[in-house]
Amino acid sequence: MTKQDMRVDTGLSSCRRLGLPLALAAAALMQGCAPLLIGGAVLGTGLVVLDRRSPGIQLEDETIELRAAARVRELATLGQIGITSYNRVVLITGEVPATREKLAVEEAVMKVENVRSVVNDLTIALNSGFGARSGDALLSTKVKASLIDAKDLQANAYKVVVERGVVYLMGRVTQREADRGVEVARSVPGVEKVVKVFEILTEGELAGMGRAGAGASSAAAAAARAASAPK
């Protein structure tokens, strides 16, 4: 692949590129690199990871990423483009050679079904090289690990995207969680800047989601016990 070839990455494909052992350990706790979570998934450690999006929205986000990537490929523009959808808000990152291409990519993504809004942070520049992108992947892993280590945060509430040393934080969080997440990300060596792409929840909305999630988890646990009970 030459310096000027086009490449379109979705949130799923970018996770598959993380071949580092550390990535496998830390990123498994973040929904950006995990398989689709239907209500929640029990990890080997016994930790239950819950996504703050409904199962339907999670599926929509994956579909949006795939459809948006297909539309961008149809443009045949030179560039290296990343597409990440969270709660139907699409973040576009990467590099394109000119403003015309940047606007064309945004227009194509906006036409994808179920997209609510687009945050277009494409850079007008030559495509970054393998070394830079490997550095971004490692930095992403470090930010995710730092969020996991922060005991006052639910790390799975954040989706982390890194491009050219810039960290983008997505997710449905309270204002406290937003501010604290930014603080944690900024503390990681190598981070140039942190960009917030959050949907802010009130404390009451978050509490309501917690009660709903607890009810769903209890129902799933009861169903599992019933299925495994002797007949």
C-alpha positions as CSV (number, residue, x, y, z in Angstrom):
1,M,0.0,0.0,0.0
2,T,1.5,3.3,-1.0
3,K,1.5,6.5,1.0
4,Q,-1.4,7.9,-0.9
5,D,-3.7,4.8,-1.1
6,M,-7.1,5.1,0.5
7,R,-7.9,3.1,3.6
8,V,-11.1,3.2,5.5
9,D,-11.2,1.9,9.0
10,T,-14.2,1.2,11.1
11,G,-14.2,0.9,14.9
12,L,-14.2,-2.9,14.5
13,S,-11.4,-3.1,12.1
14,S,-9.2,-0.8,14.1
15,C,-9.5,-3.1,17.1
16,R,-8.5,-6.1,15.0
17,R,-5.2,-4.3,14.1
18,L,-4.2,-4.2,17.8
19,G,-1.8,-7.2,17.8
20,L,0.0,-6.3,21.1
21,P,-0.5,-8.5,24.1
22,L,-1.2,-5.4,26.2
23,A,-4.0,-4.5,23.8
24,L,-5.6,-7.9,24.2
25,A,-5.5,-7.6,28.0
26,A,-6.7,-4.0,28.4
27,A,-9.0,-3.5,25.4
28,A,-11.1,-6.6,26.2
29,L,-12.7,-4.5,28.9
30,M,-13.6,-1.7,26.5
31,Q,-16.7,-2.1,24.3
32,G,-14.9,-0.6,21.3
33,C,-12.9,-3.8,20.8
34,A,-15.2,-6.4,22.2
35,P,-17.8,-8.4,20.4
36,L,-21.3,-7.0,20.4
37,L,-22.5,-7.0,23.9
38,I,-26.2,-8.1,24.3
39,G,-27.0,-6.5,27.6
40,G,-23.7,-7.5,29.1
41,A,-21.0,-10.1,29.0
42,V,-19.3,-11.9,31.9
43,L,-15.5,-11.9,31.4
44,G,-13.1,-14.5,32.7
45,T,-12.4,-12.4,35.8
46,G,-16.1,-12.4,36.8
47,L,-16.5,-8.8,35.9
48,V,-19.8,-7.9,34.2
49,V,-19.3,-5.3,31.5
50,L,-22.5,-3.4,30.6
51,D,-22.8,-1.0,27.7
52,R,-24.8,2.2,28.2
53,R,-26.4,1.8,24.8
54,S,-29.3,-0.6,24.2
55,P,-28.6,-3.8,22.3
56,G,-30.4,-2.3,19.3
57,I,-28.3,0.8,19.3
58,Q,-25.1,-1.2,19.6
59,L,-26.2,-3.1,16.5
60,E,-27.1,0.1,14.7
61,D,-23.7,1.6,15.4
62,E,-21.9,-1.4,13.9
63,T,-24.2,-1.3,10.9
64,I,-23.5,2.5,10.5
65,E,-19.8,2.0,10.6
66,L,-19.9,-0.7,7.9
67,R,-22.3,1.3,5.6
68,A,-20.4,4.5,6.1
69,A,-17.1,2.8,5.2
70,A,-18.7,1.4,2.1
71,R,-19.9,4.8,1.0
72,V,-16.6,6.4,1.6
73,R,-14.8,3.7,-0.5
74,E,-17.2,4.5,-3.3
75,L,-15.7,8.1,-3.4
76,A,-12.3,6.6,-4.3
77,T,-10.7,9.5,-2.6
78,L,-7.1,9.3,-1.6
79,G,-6.8,9.2,2.2
80,Q,-6.7,7.2,5.3
81,I,-10.1,7.5,7.1
82,G,-11.4,6.2,10.4
83,I,-15.1,5.9,11.1
84,T,-16.5,5.3,14.6
85,S,-20.1,5.4,15.6
86,Y,-21.4,5.7,19.2
87,N,-25.1,6.1,19.8
88,R,-25.5,7.0,16.1
89,V,-23.0,9.9,16.4
90,V,-20.3,9.3,13.9
91,L,-16.7,10.5,14.4
92,I,-14.5,10.8,11.3
93,T,-10.8,10.9,11.8
94,G,-7.7,10.4,9.6
95,E,-6.2,12.2,6.6
96,V,-7.3,13.4,3.2
97,P,-5.4,15.4,0.7
98,A,-7.8,18.4,0.3
99,T,-10.8,20.2,1.8
100,R,-13.0,18.9,-1.1
101,E,-12.4,15.3,-0.1
102,K,-13.0,16.2,3.6
103,L,-16.4,17.7,2.8
104,A,-17.3,14.8,0.4
105,V,-16.6,12.2,3.1
106,E,-18.8,14.1,5.6
107,E,-21.6,14.3,3.1
108,A,-21.4,10.6,2.3
109,V,-21.5,9.6,6.0
110,M,-24.4,12.0,6.8
111,K,-26.5,10.1,4.2
112,V,-26.2,6.8,6.0
113,E,-29.4,5.6,7.5
114,N,-29.9,6.3,11.3
115,V,-26.9,8.7,11.6
116,R,-27.9,11.4,14.0
117,S,-24.9,13.7,13.6
118,V,-21.3,13.7,12.3
119,V,-18.1,15.0,13.9
120,N,-15.7,15.5,11.1
121,D,-12.1,15.9,12.3
122,L,-10.3,14.8,9.2
123,T,-6.9,16.4,8.8
124,I,-5.7,17.8,5.4
125,A,-2.4,16.0,5.2
126,L,-0.4,13.1,3.8
127,N,-1.4,9.7,5.2
128,S,0.3,8.8,8.4
129,G,2.8,6.0,8.2
130,F,2.8,2.6,9.8
131,G,5.0,3.8,12.7
132,A,2.6,6.6,13.6
133,R,-0.4,4.4,13.4
134,S,1.3,1.7,15.6
135,G,2.1,4.5,18.1
136,D,-1.6,5.5,18.1
137,A,-2.7,2.0,18.7
138,L,-0.3,1.7,21.7
139,L,-1.4,5.0,23.0
140,S,-5.1,4.0,22.8
141,T,-4.3,0.9,24.8
142,K,-2.5,3.0,27.5
143,V,-5.5,5.4,27.7
144,K,-7.9,2.5,28.1
145,A,-5.8,0.9,30.7
146,S,-5.7,4.2,32.6
147,L,-9.4,4.5,32.5
148,I,-9.7,0.9,33.9
149,D,-7.2,1.8,36.7
150,A,-9.3,4.8,37.7
151,K,-11.5,3.3,40.4
152,D,-14.0,6.1,40.3
153,L,-14.9,5.5,36.7
154,Q,-16.7,2.8,34.7
155,A,-14.2,2.3,32.0
156,N,-16.6,0.5,29.7
157,A,-18.7,3.8,29.5
158,Y,-16.0,5.3,27.2
159,K,-15.0,4.5,23.6
160,V,-11.4,5.7,22.9
161,V,-10.2,6.7,19.4
162,V,-6.6,7.9,18.9
163,E,-5.4,9.7,15.7
164,R,-1.9,11.4,15.5
165,G,-1.6,11.5,19.2
166,V,-5.1,13.1,19.7
167,V,-7.4,11.2,21.9
168,Y,-11.1,11.3,21.2
169,L,-13.4,10.2,24.0
170,M,-16.9,9.1,23.2
171,G,-19.7,7.7,25.4
172,R,-22.8,8.5,27.4
173,V,-21.5,9.9,30.6
174,T,-22.3,12.4,33.3
175,Q,-20.5,15.7,33.5
176,R,-18.4,14.4,36.3
177,E,-17.4,11.3,34.3
178,A,-16.7,13.5,31.3
179,D,-14.3,15.8,33.2
180,R,-12.7,12.9,35.0
181,G,-12.2,10.9,31.9
182,V,-10.5,13.8,30.2
183,E,-8.3,14.3,33.2
184,V,-7.2,10.6,33.1
185,A,-6.6,10.7,29.4
186,R,-4.5,13.8,29.6
187,S,-2.3,12.2,32.2
188,V,-1.1,9.5,29.8
189,P,2.4,10.3,28.4
190,G,2.3,11.0,24.6
191,V,-1.3,12.4,24.5
192,E,-1.2,15.6,22.5
193,K,-4.8,16.7,23.0
194,V,-8.1,15.3,24.2
195,V,-11.3,15.9,22.3
196,K,-14.7,15.2,23.9
197,V,-17.4,13.6,21.8
198,F,-19.7,12.9,24.7
199,E,-23.5,12.7,25.2
200,I,-24.0,14.1,28.7
201,L,-26.4,12.4,31.1
202,T,-27.8,13.7,34.3
203,E,-27.1,11.8,37.5
204,G,-30.8,10.8,37.5
205,E,-30.7,9.4,34.0
206,L,-27.6,7.4,34.9
207,A,-29.2,6.1,38.0
208,G,-32.3,5.0,36.0
209,M,-30.0,3.2,33.5
210,G,-28.4,1.4,36.4
211,R,-31.7,0.2,37.7
212,A,-32.8,-1.0,34.3
213,G,-29.4,-2.8,33.8
214,A,-29.6,-4.5,37.1
215,G,-33.1,-5.8,36.3
216,A,-31.9,-7.2,33.0
217,S,-28.9,-8.8,34.6
218,S,-31.1,-10.4,37.3
219,A,-33.5,-11.8,34.7
220,A,-30.6,-13.2,32.6
221,A,-29.1,-14.8,35.6
222,A,-32.4,-16.4,36.6
223,A,-32.9,-17.7,33.1
224,A,-29.4,-19.2,33.1
225,R,-30.0,-20.9,36.4
226,A,-33.3,-22.3,35.2
227,A,-31.7,-23.6,32.0
228,S,-29.0,-25.4,34.0
229,A,-31.3,-26.8,36.7
230,P,-31.7,-30.6,36.7
231,K,-34.8,-31.8,34.9
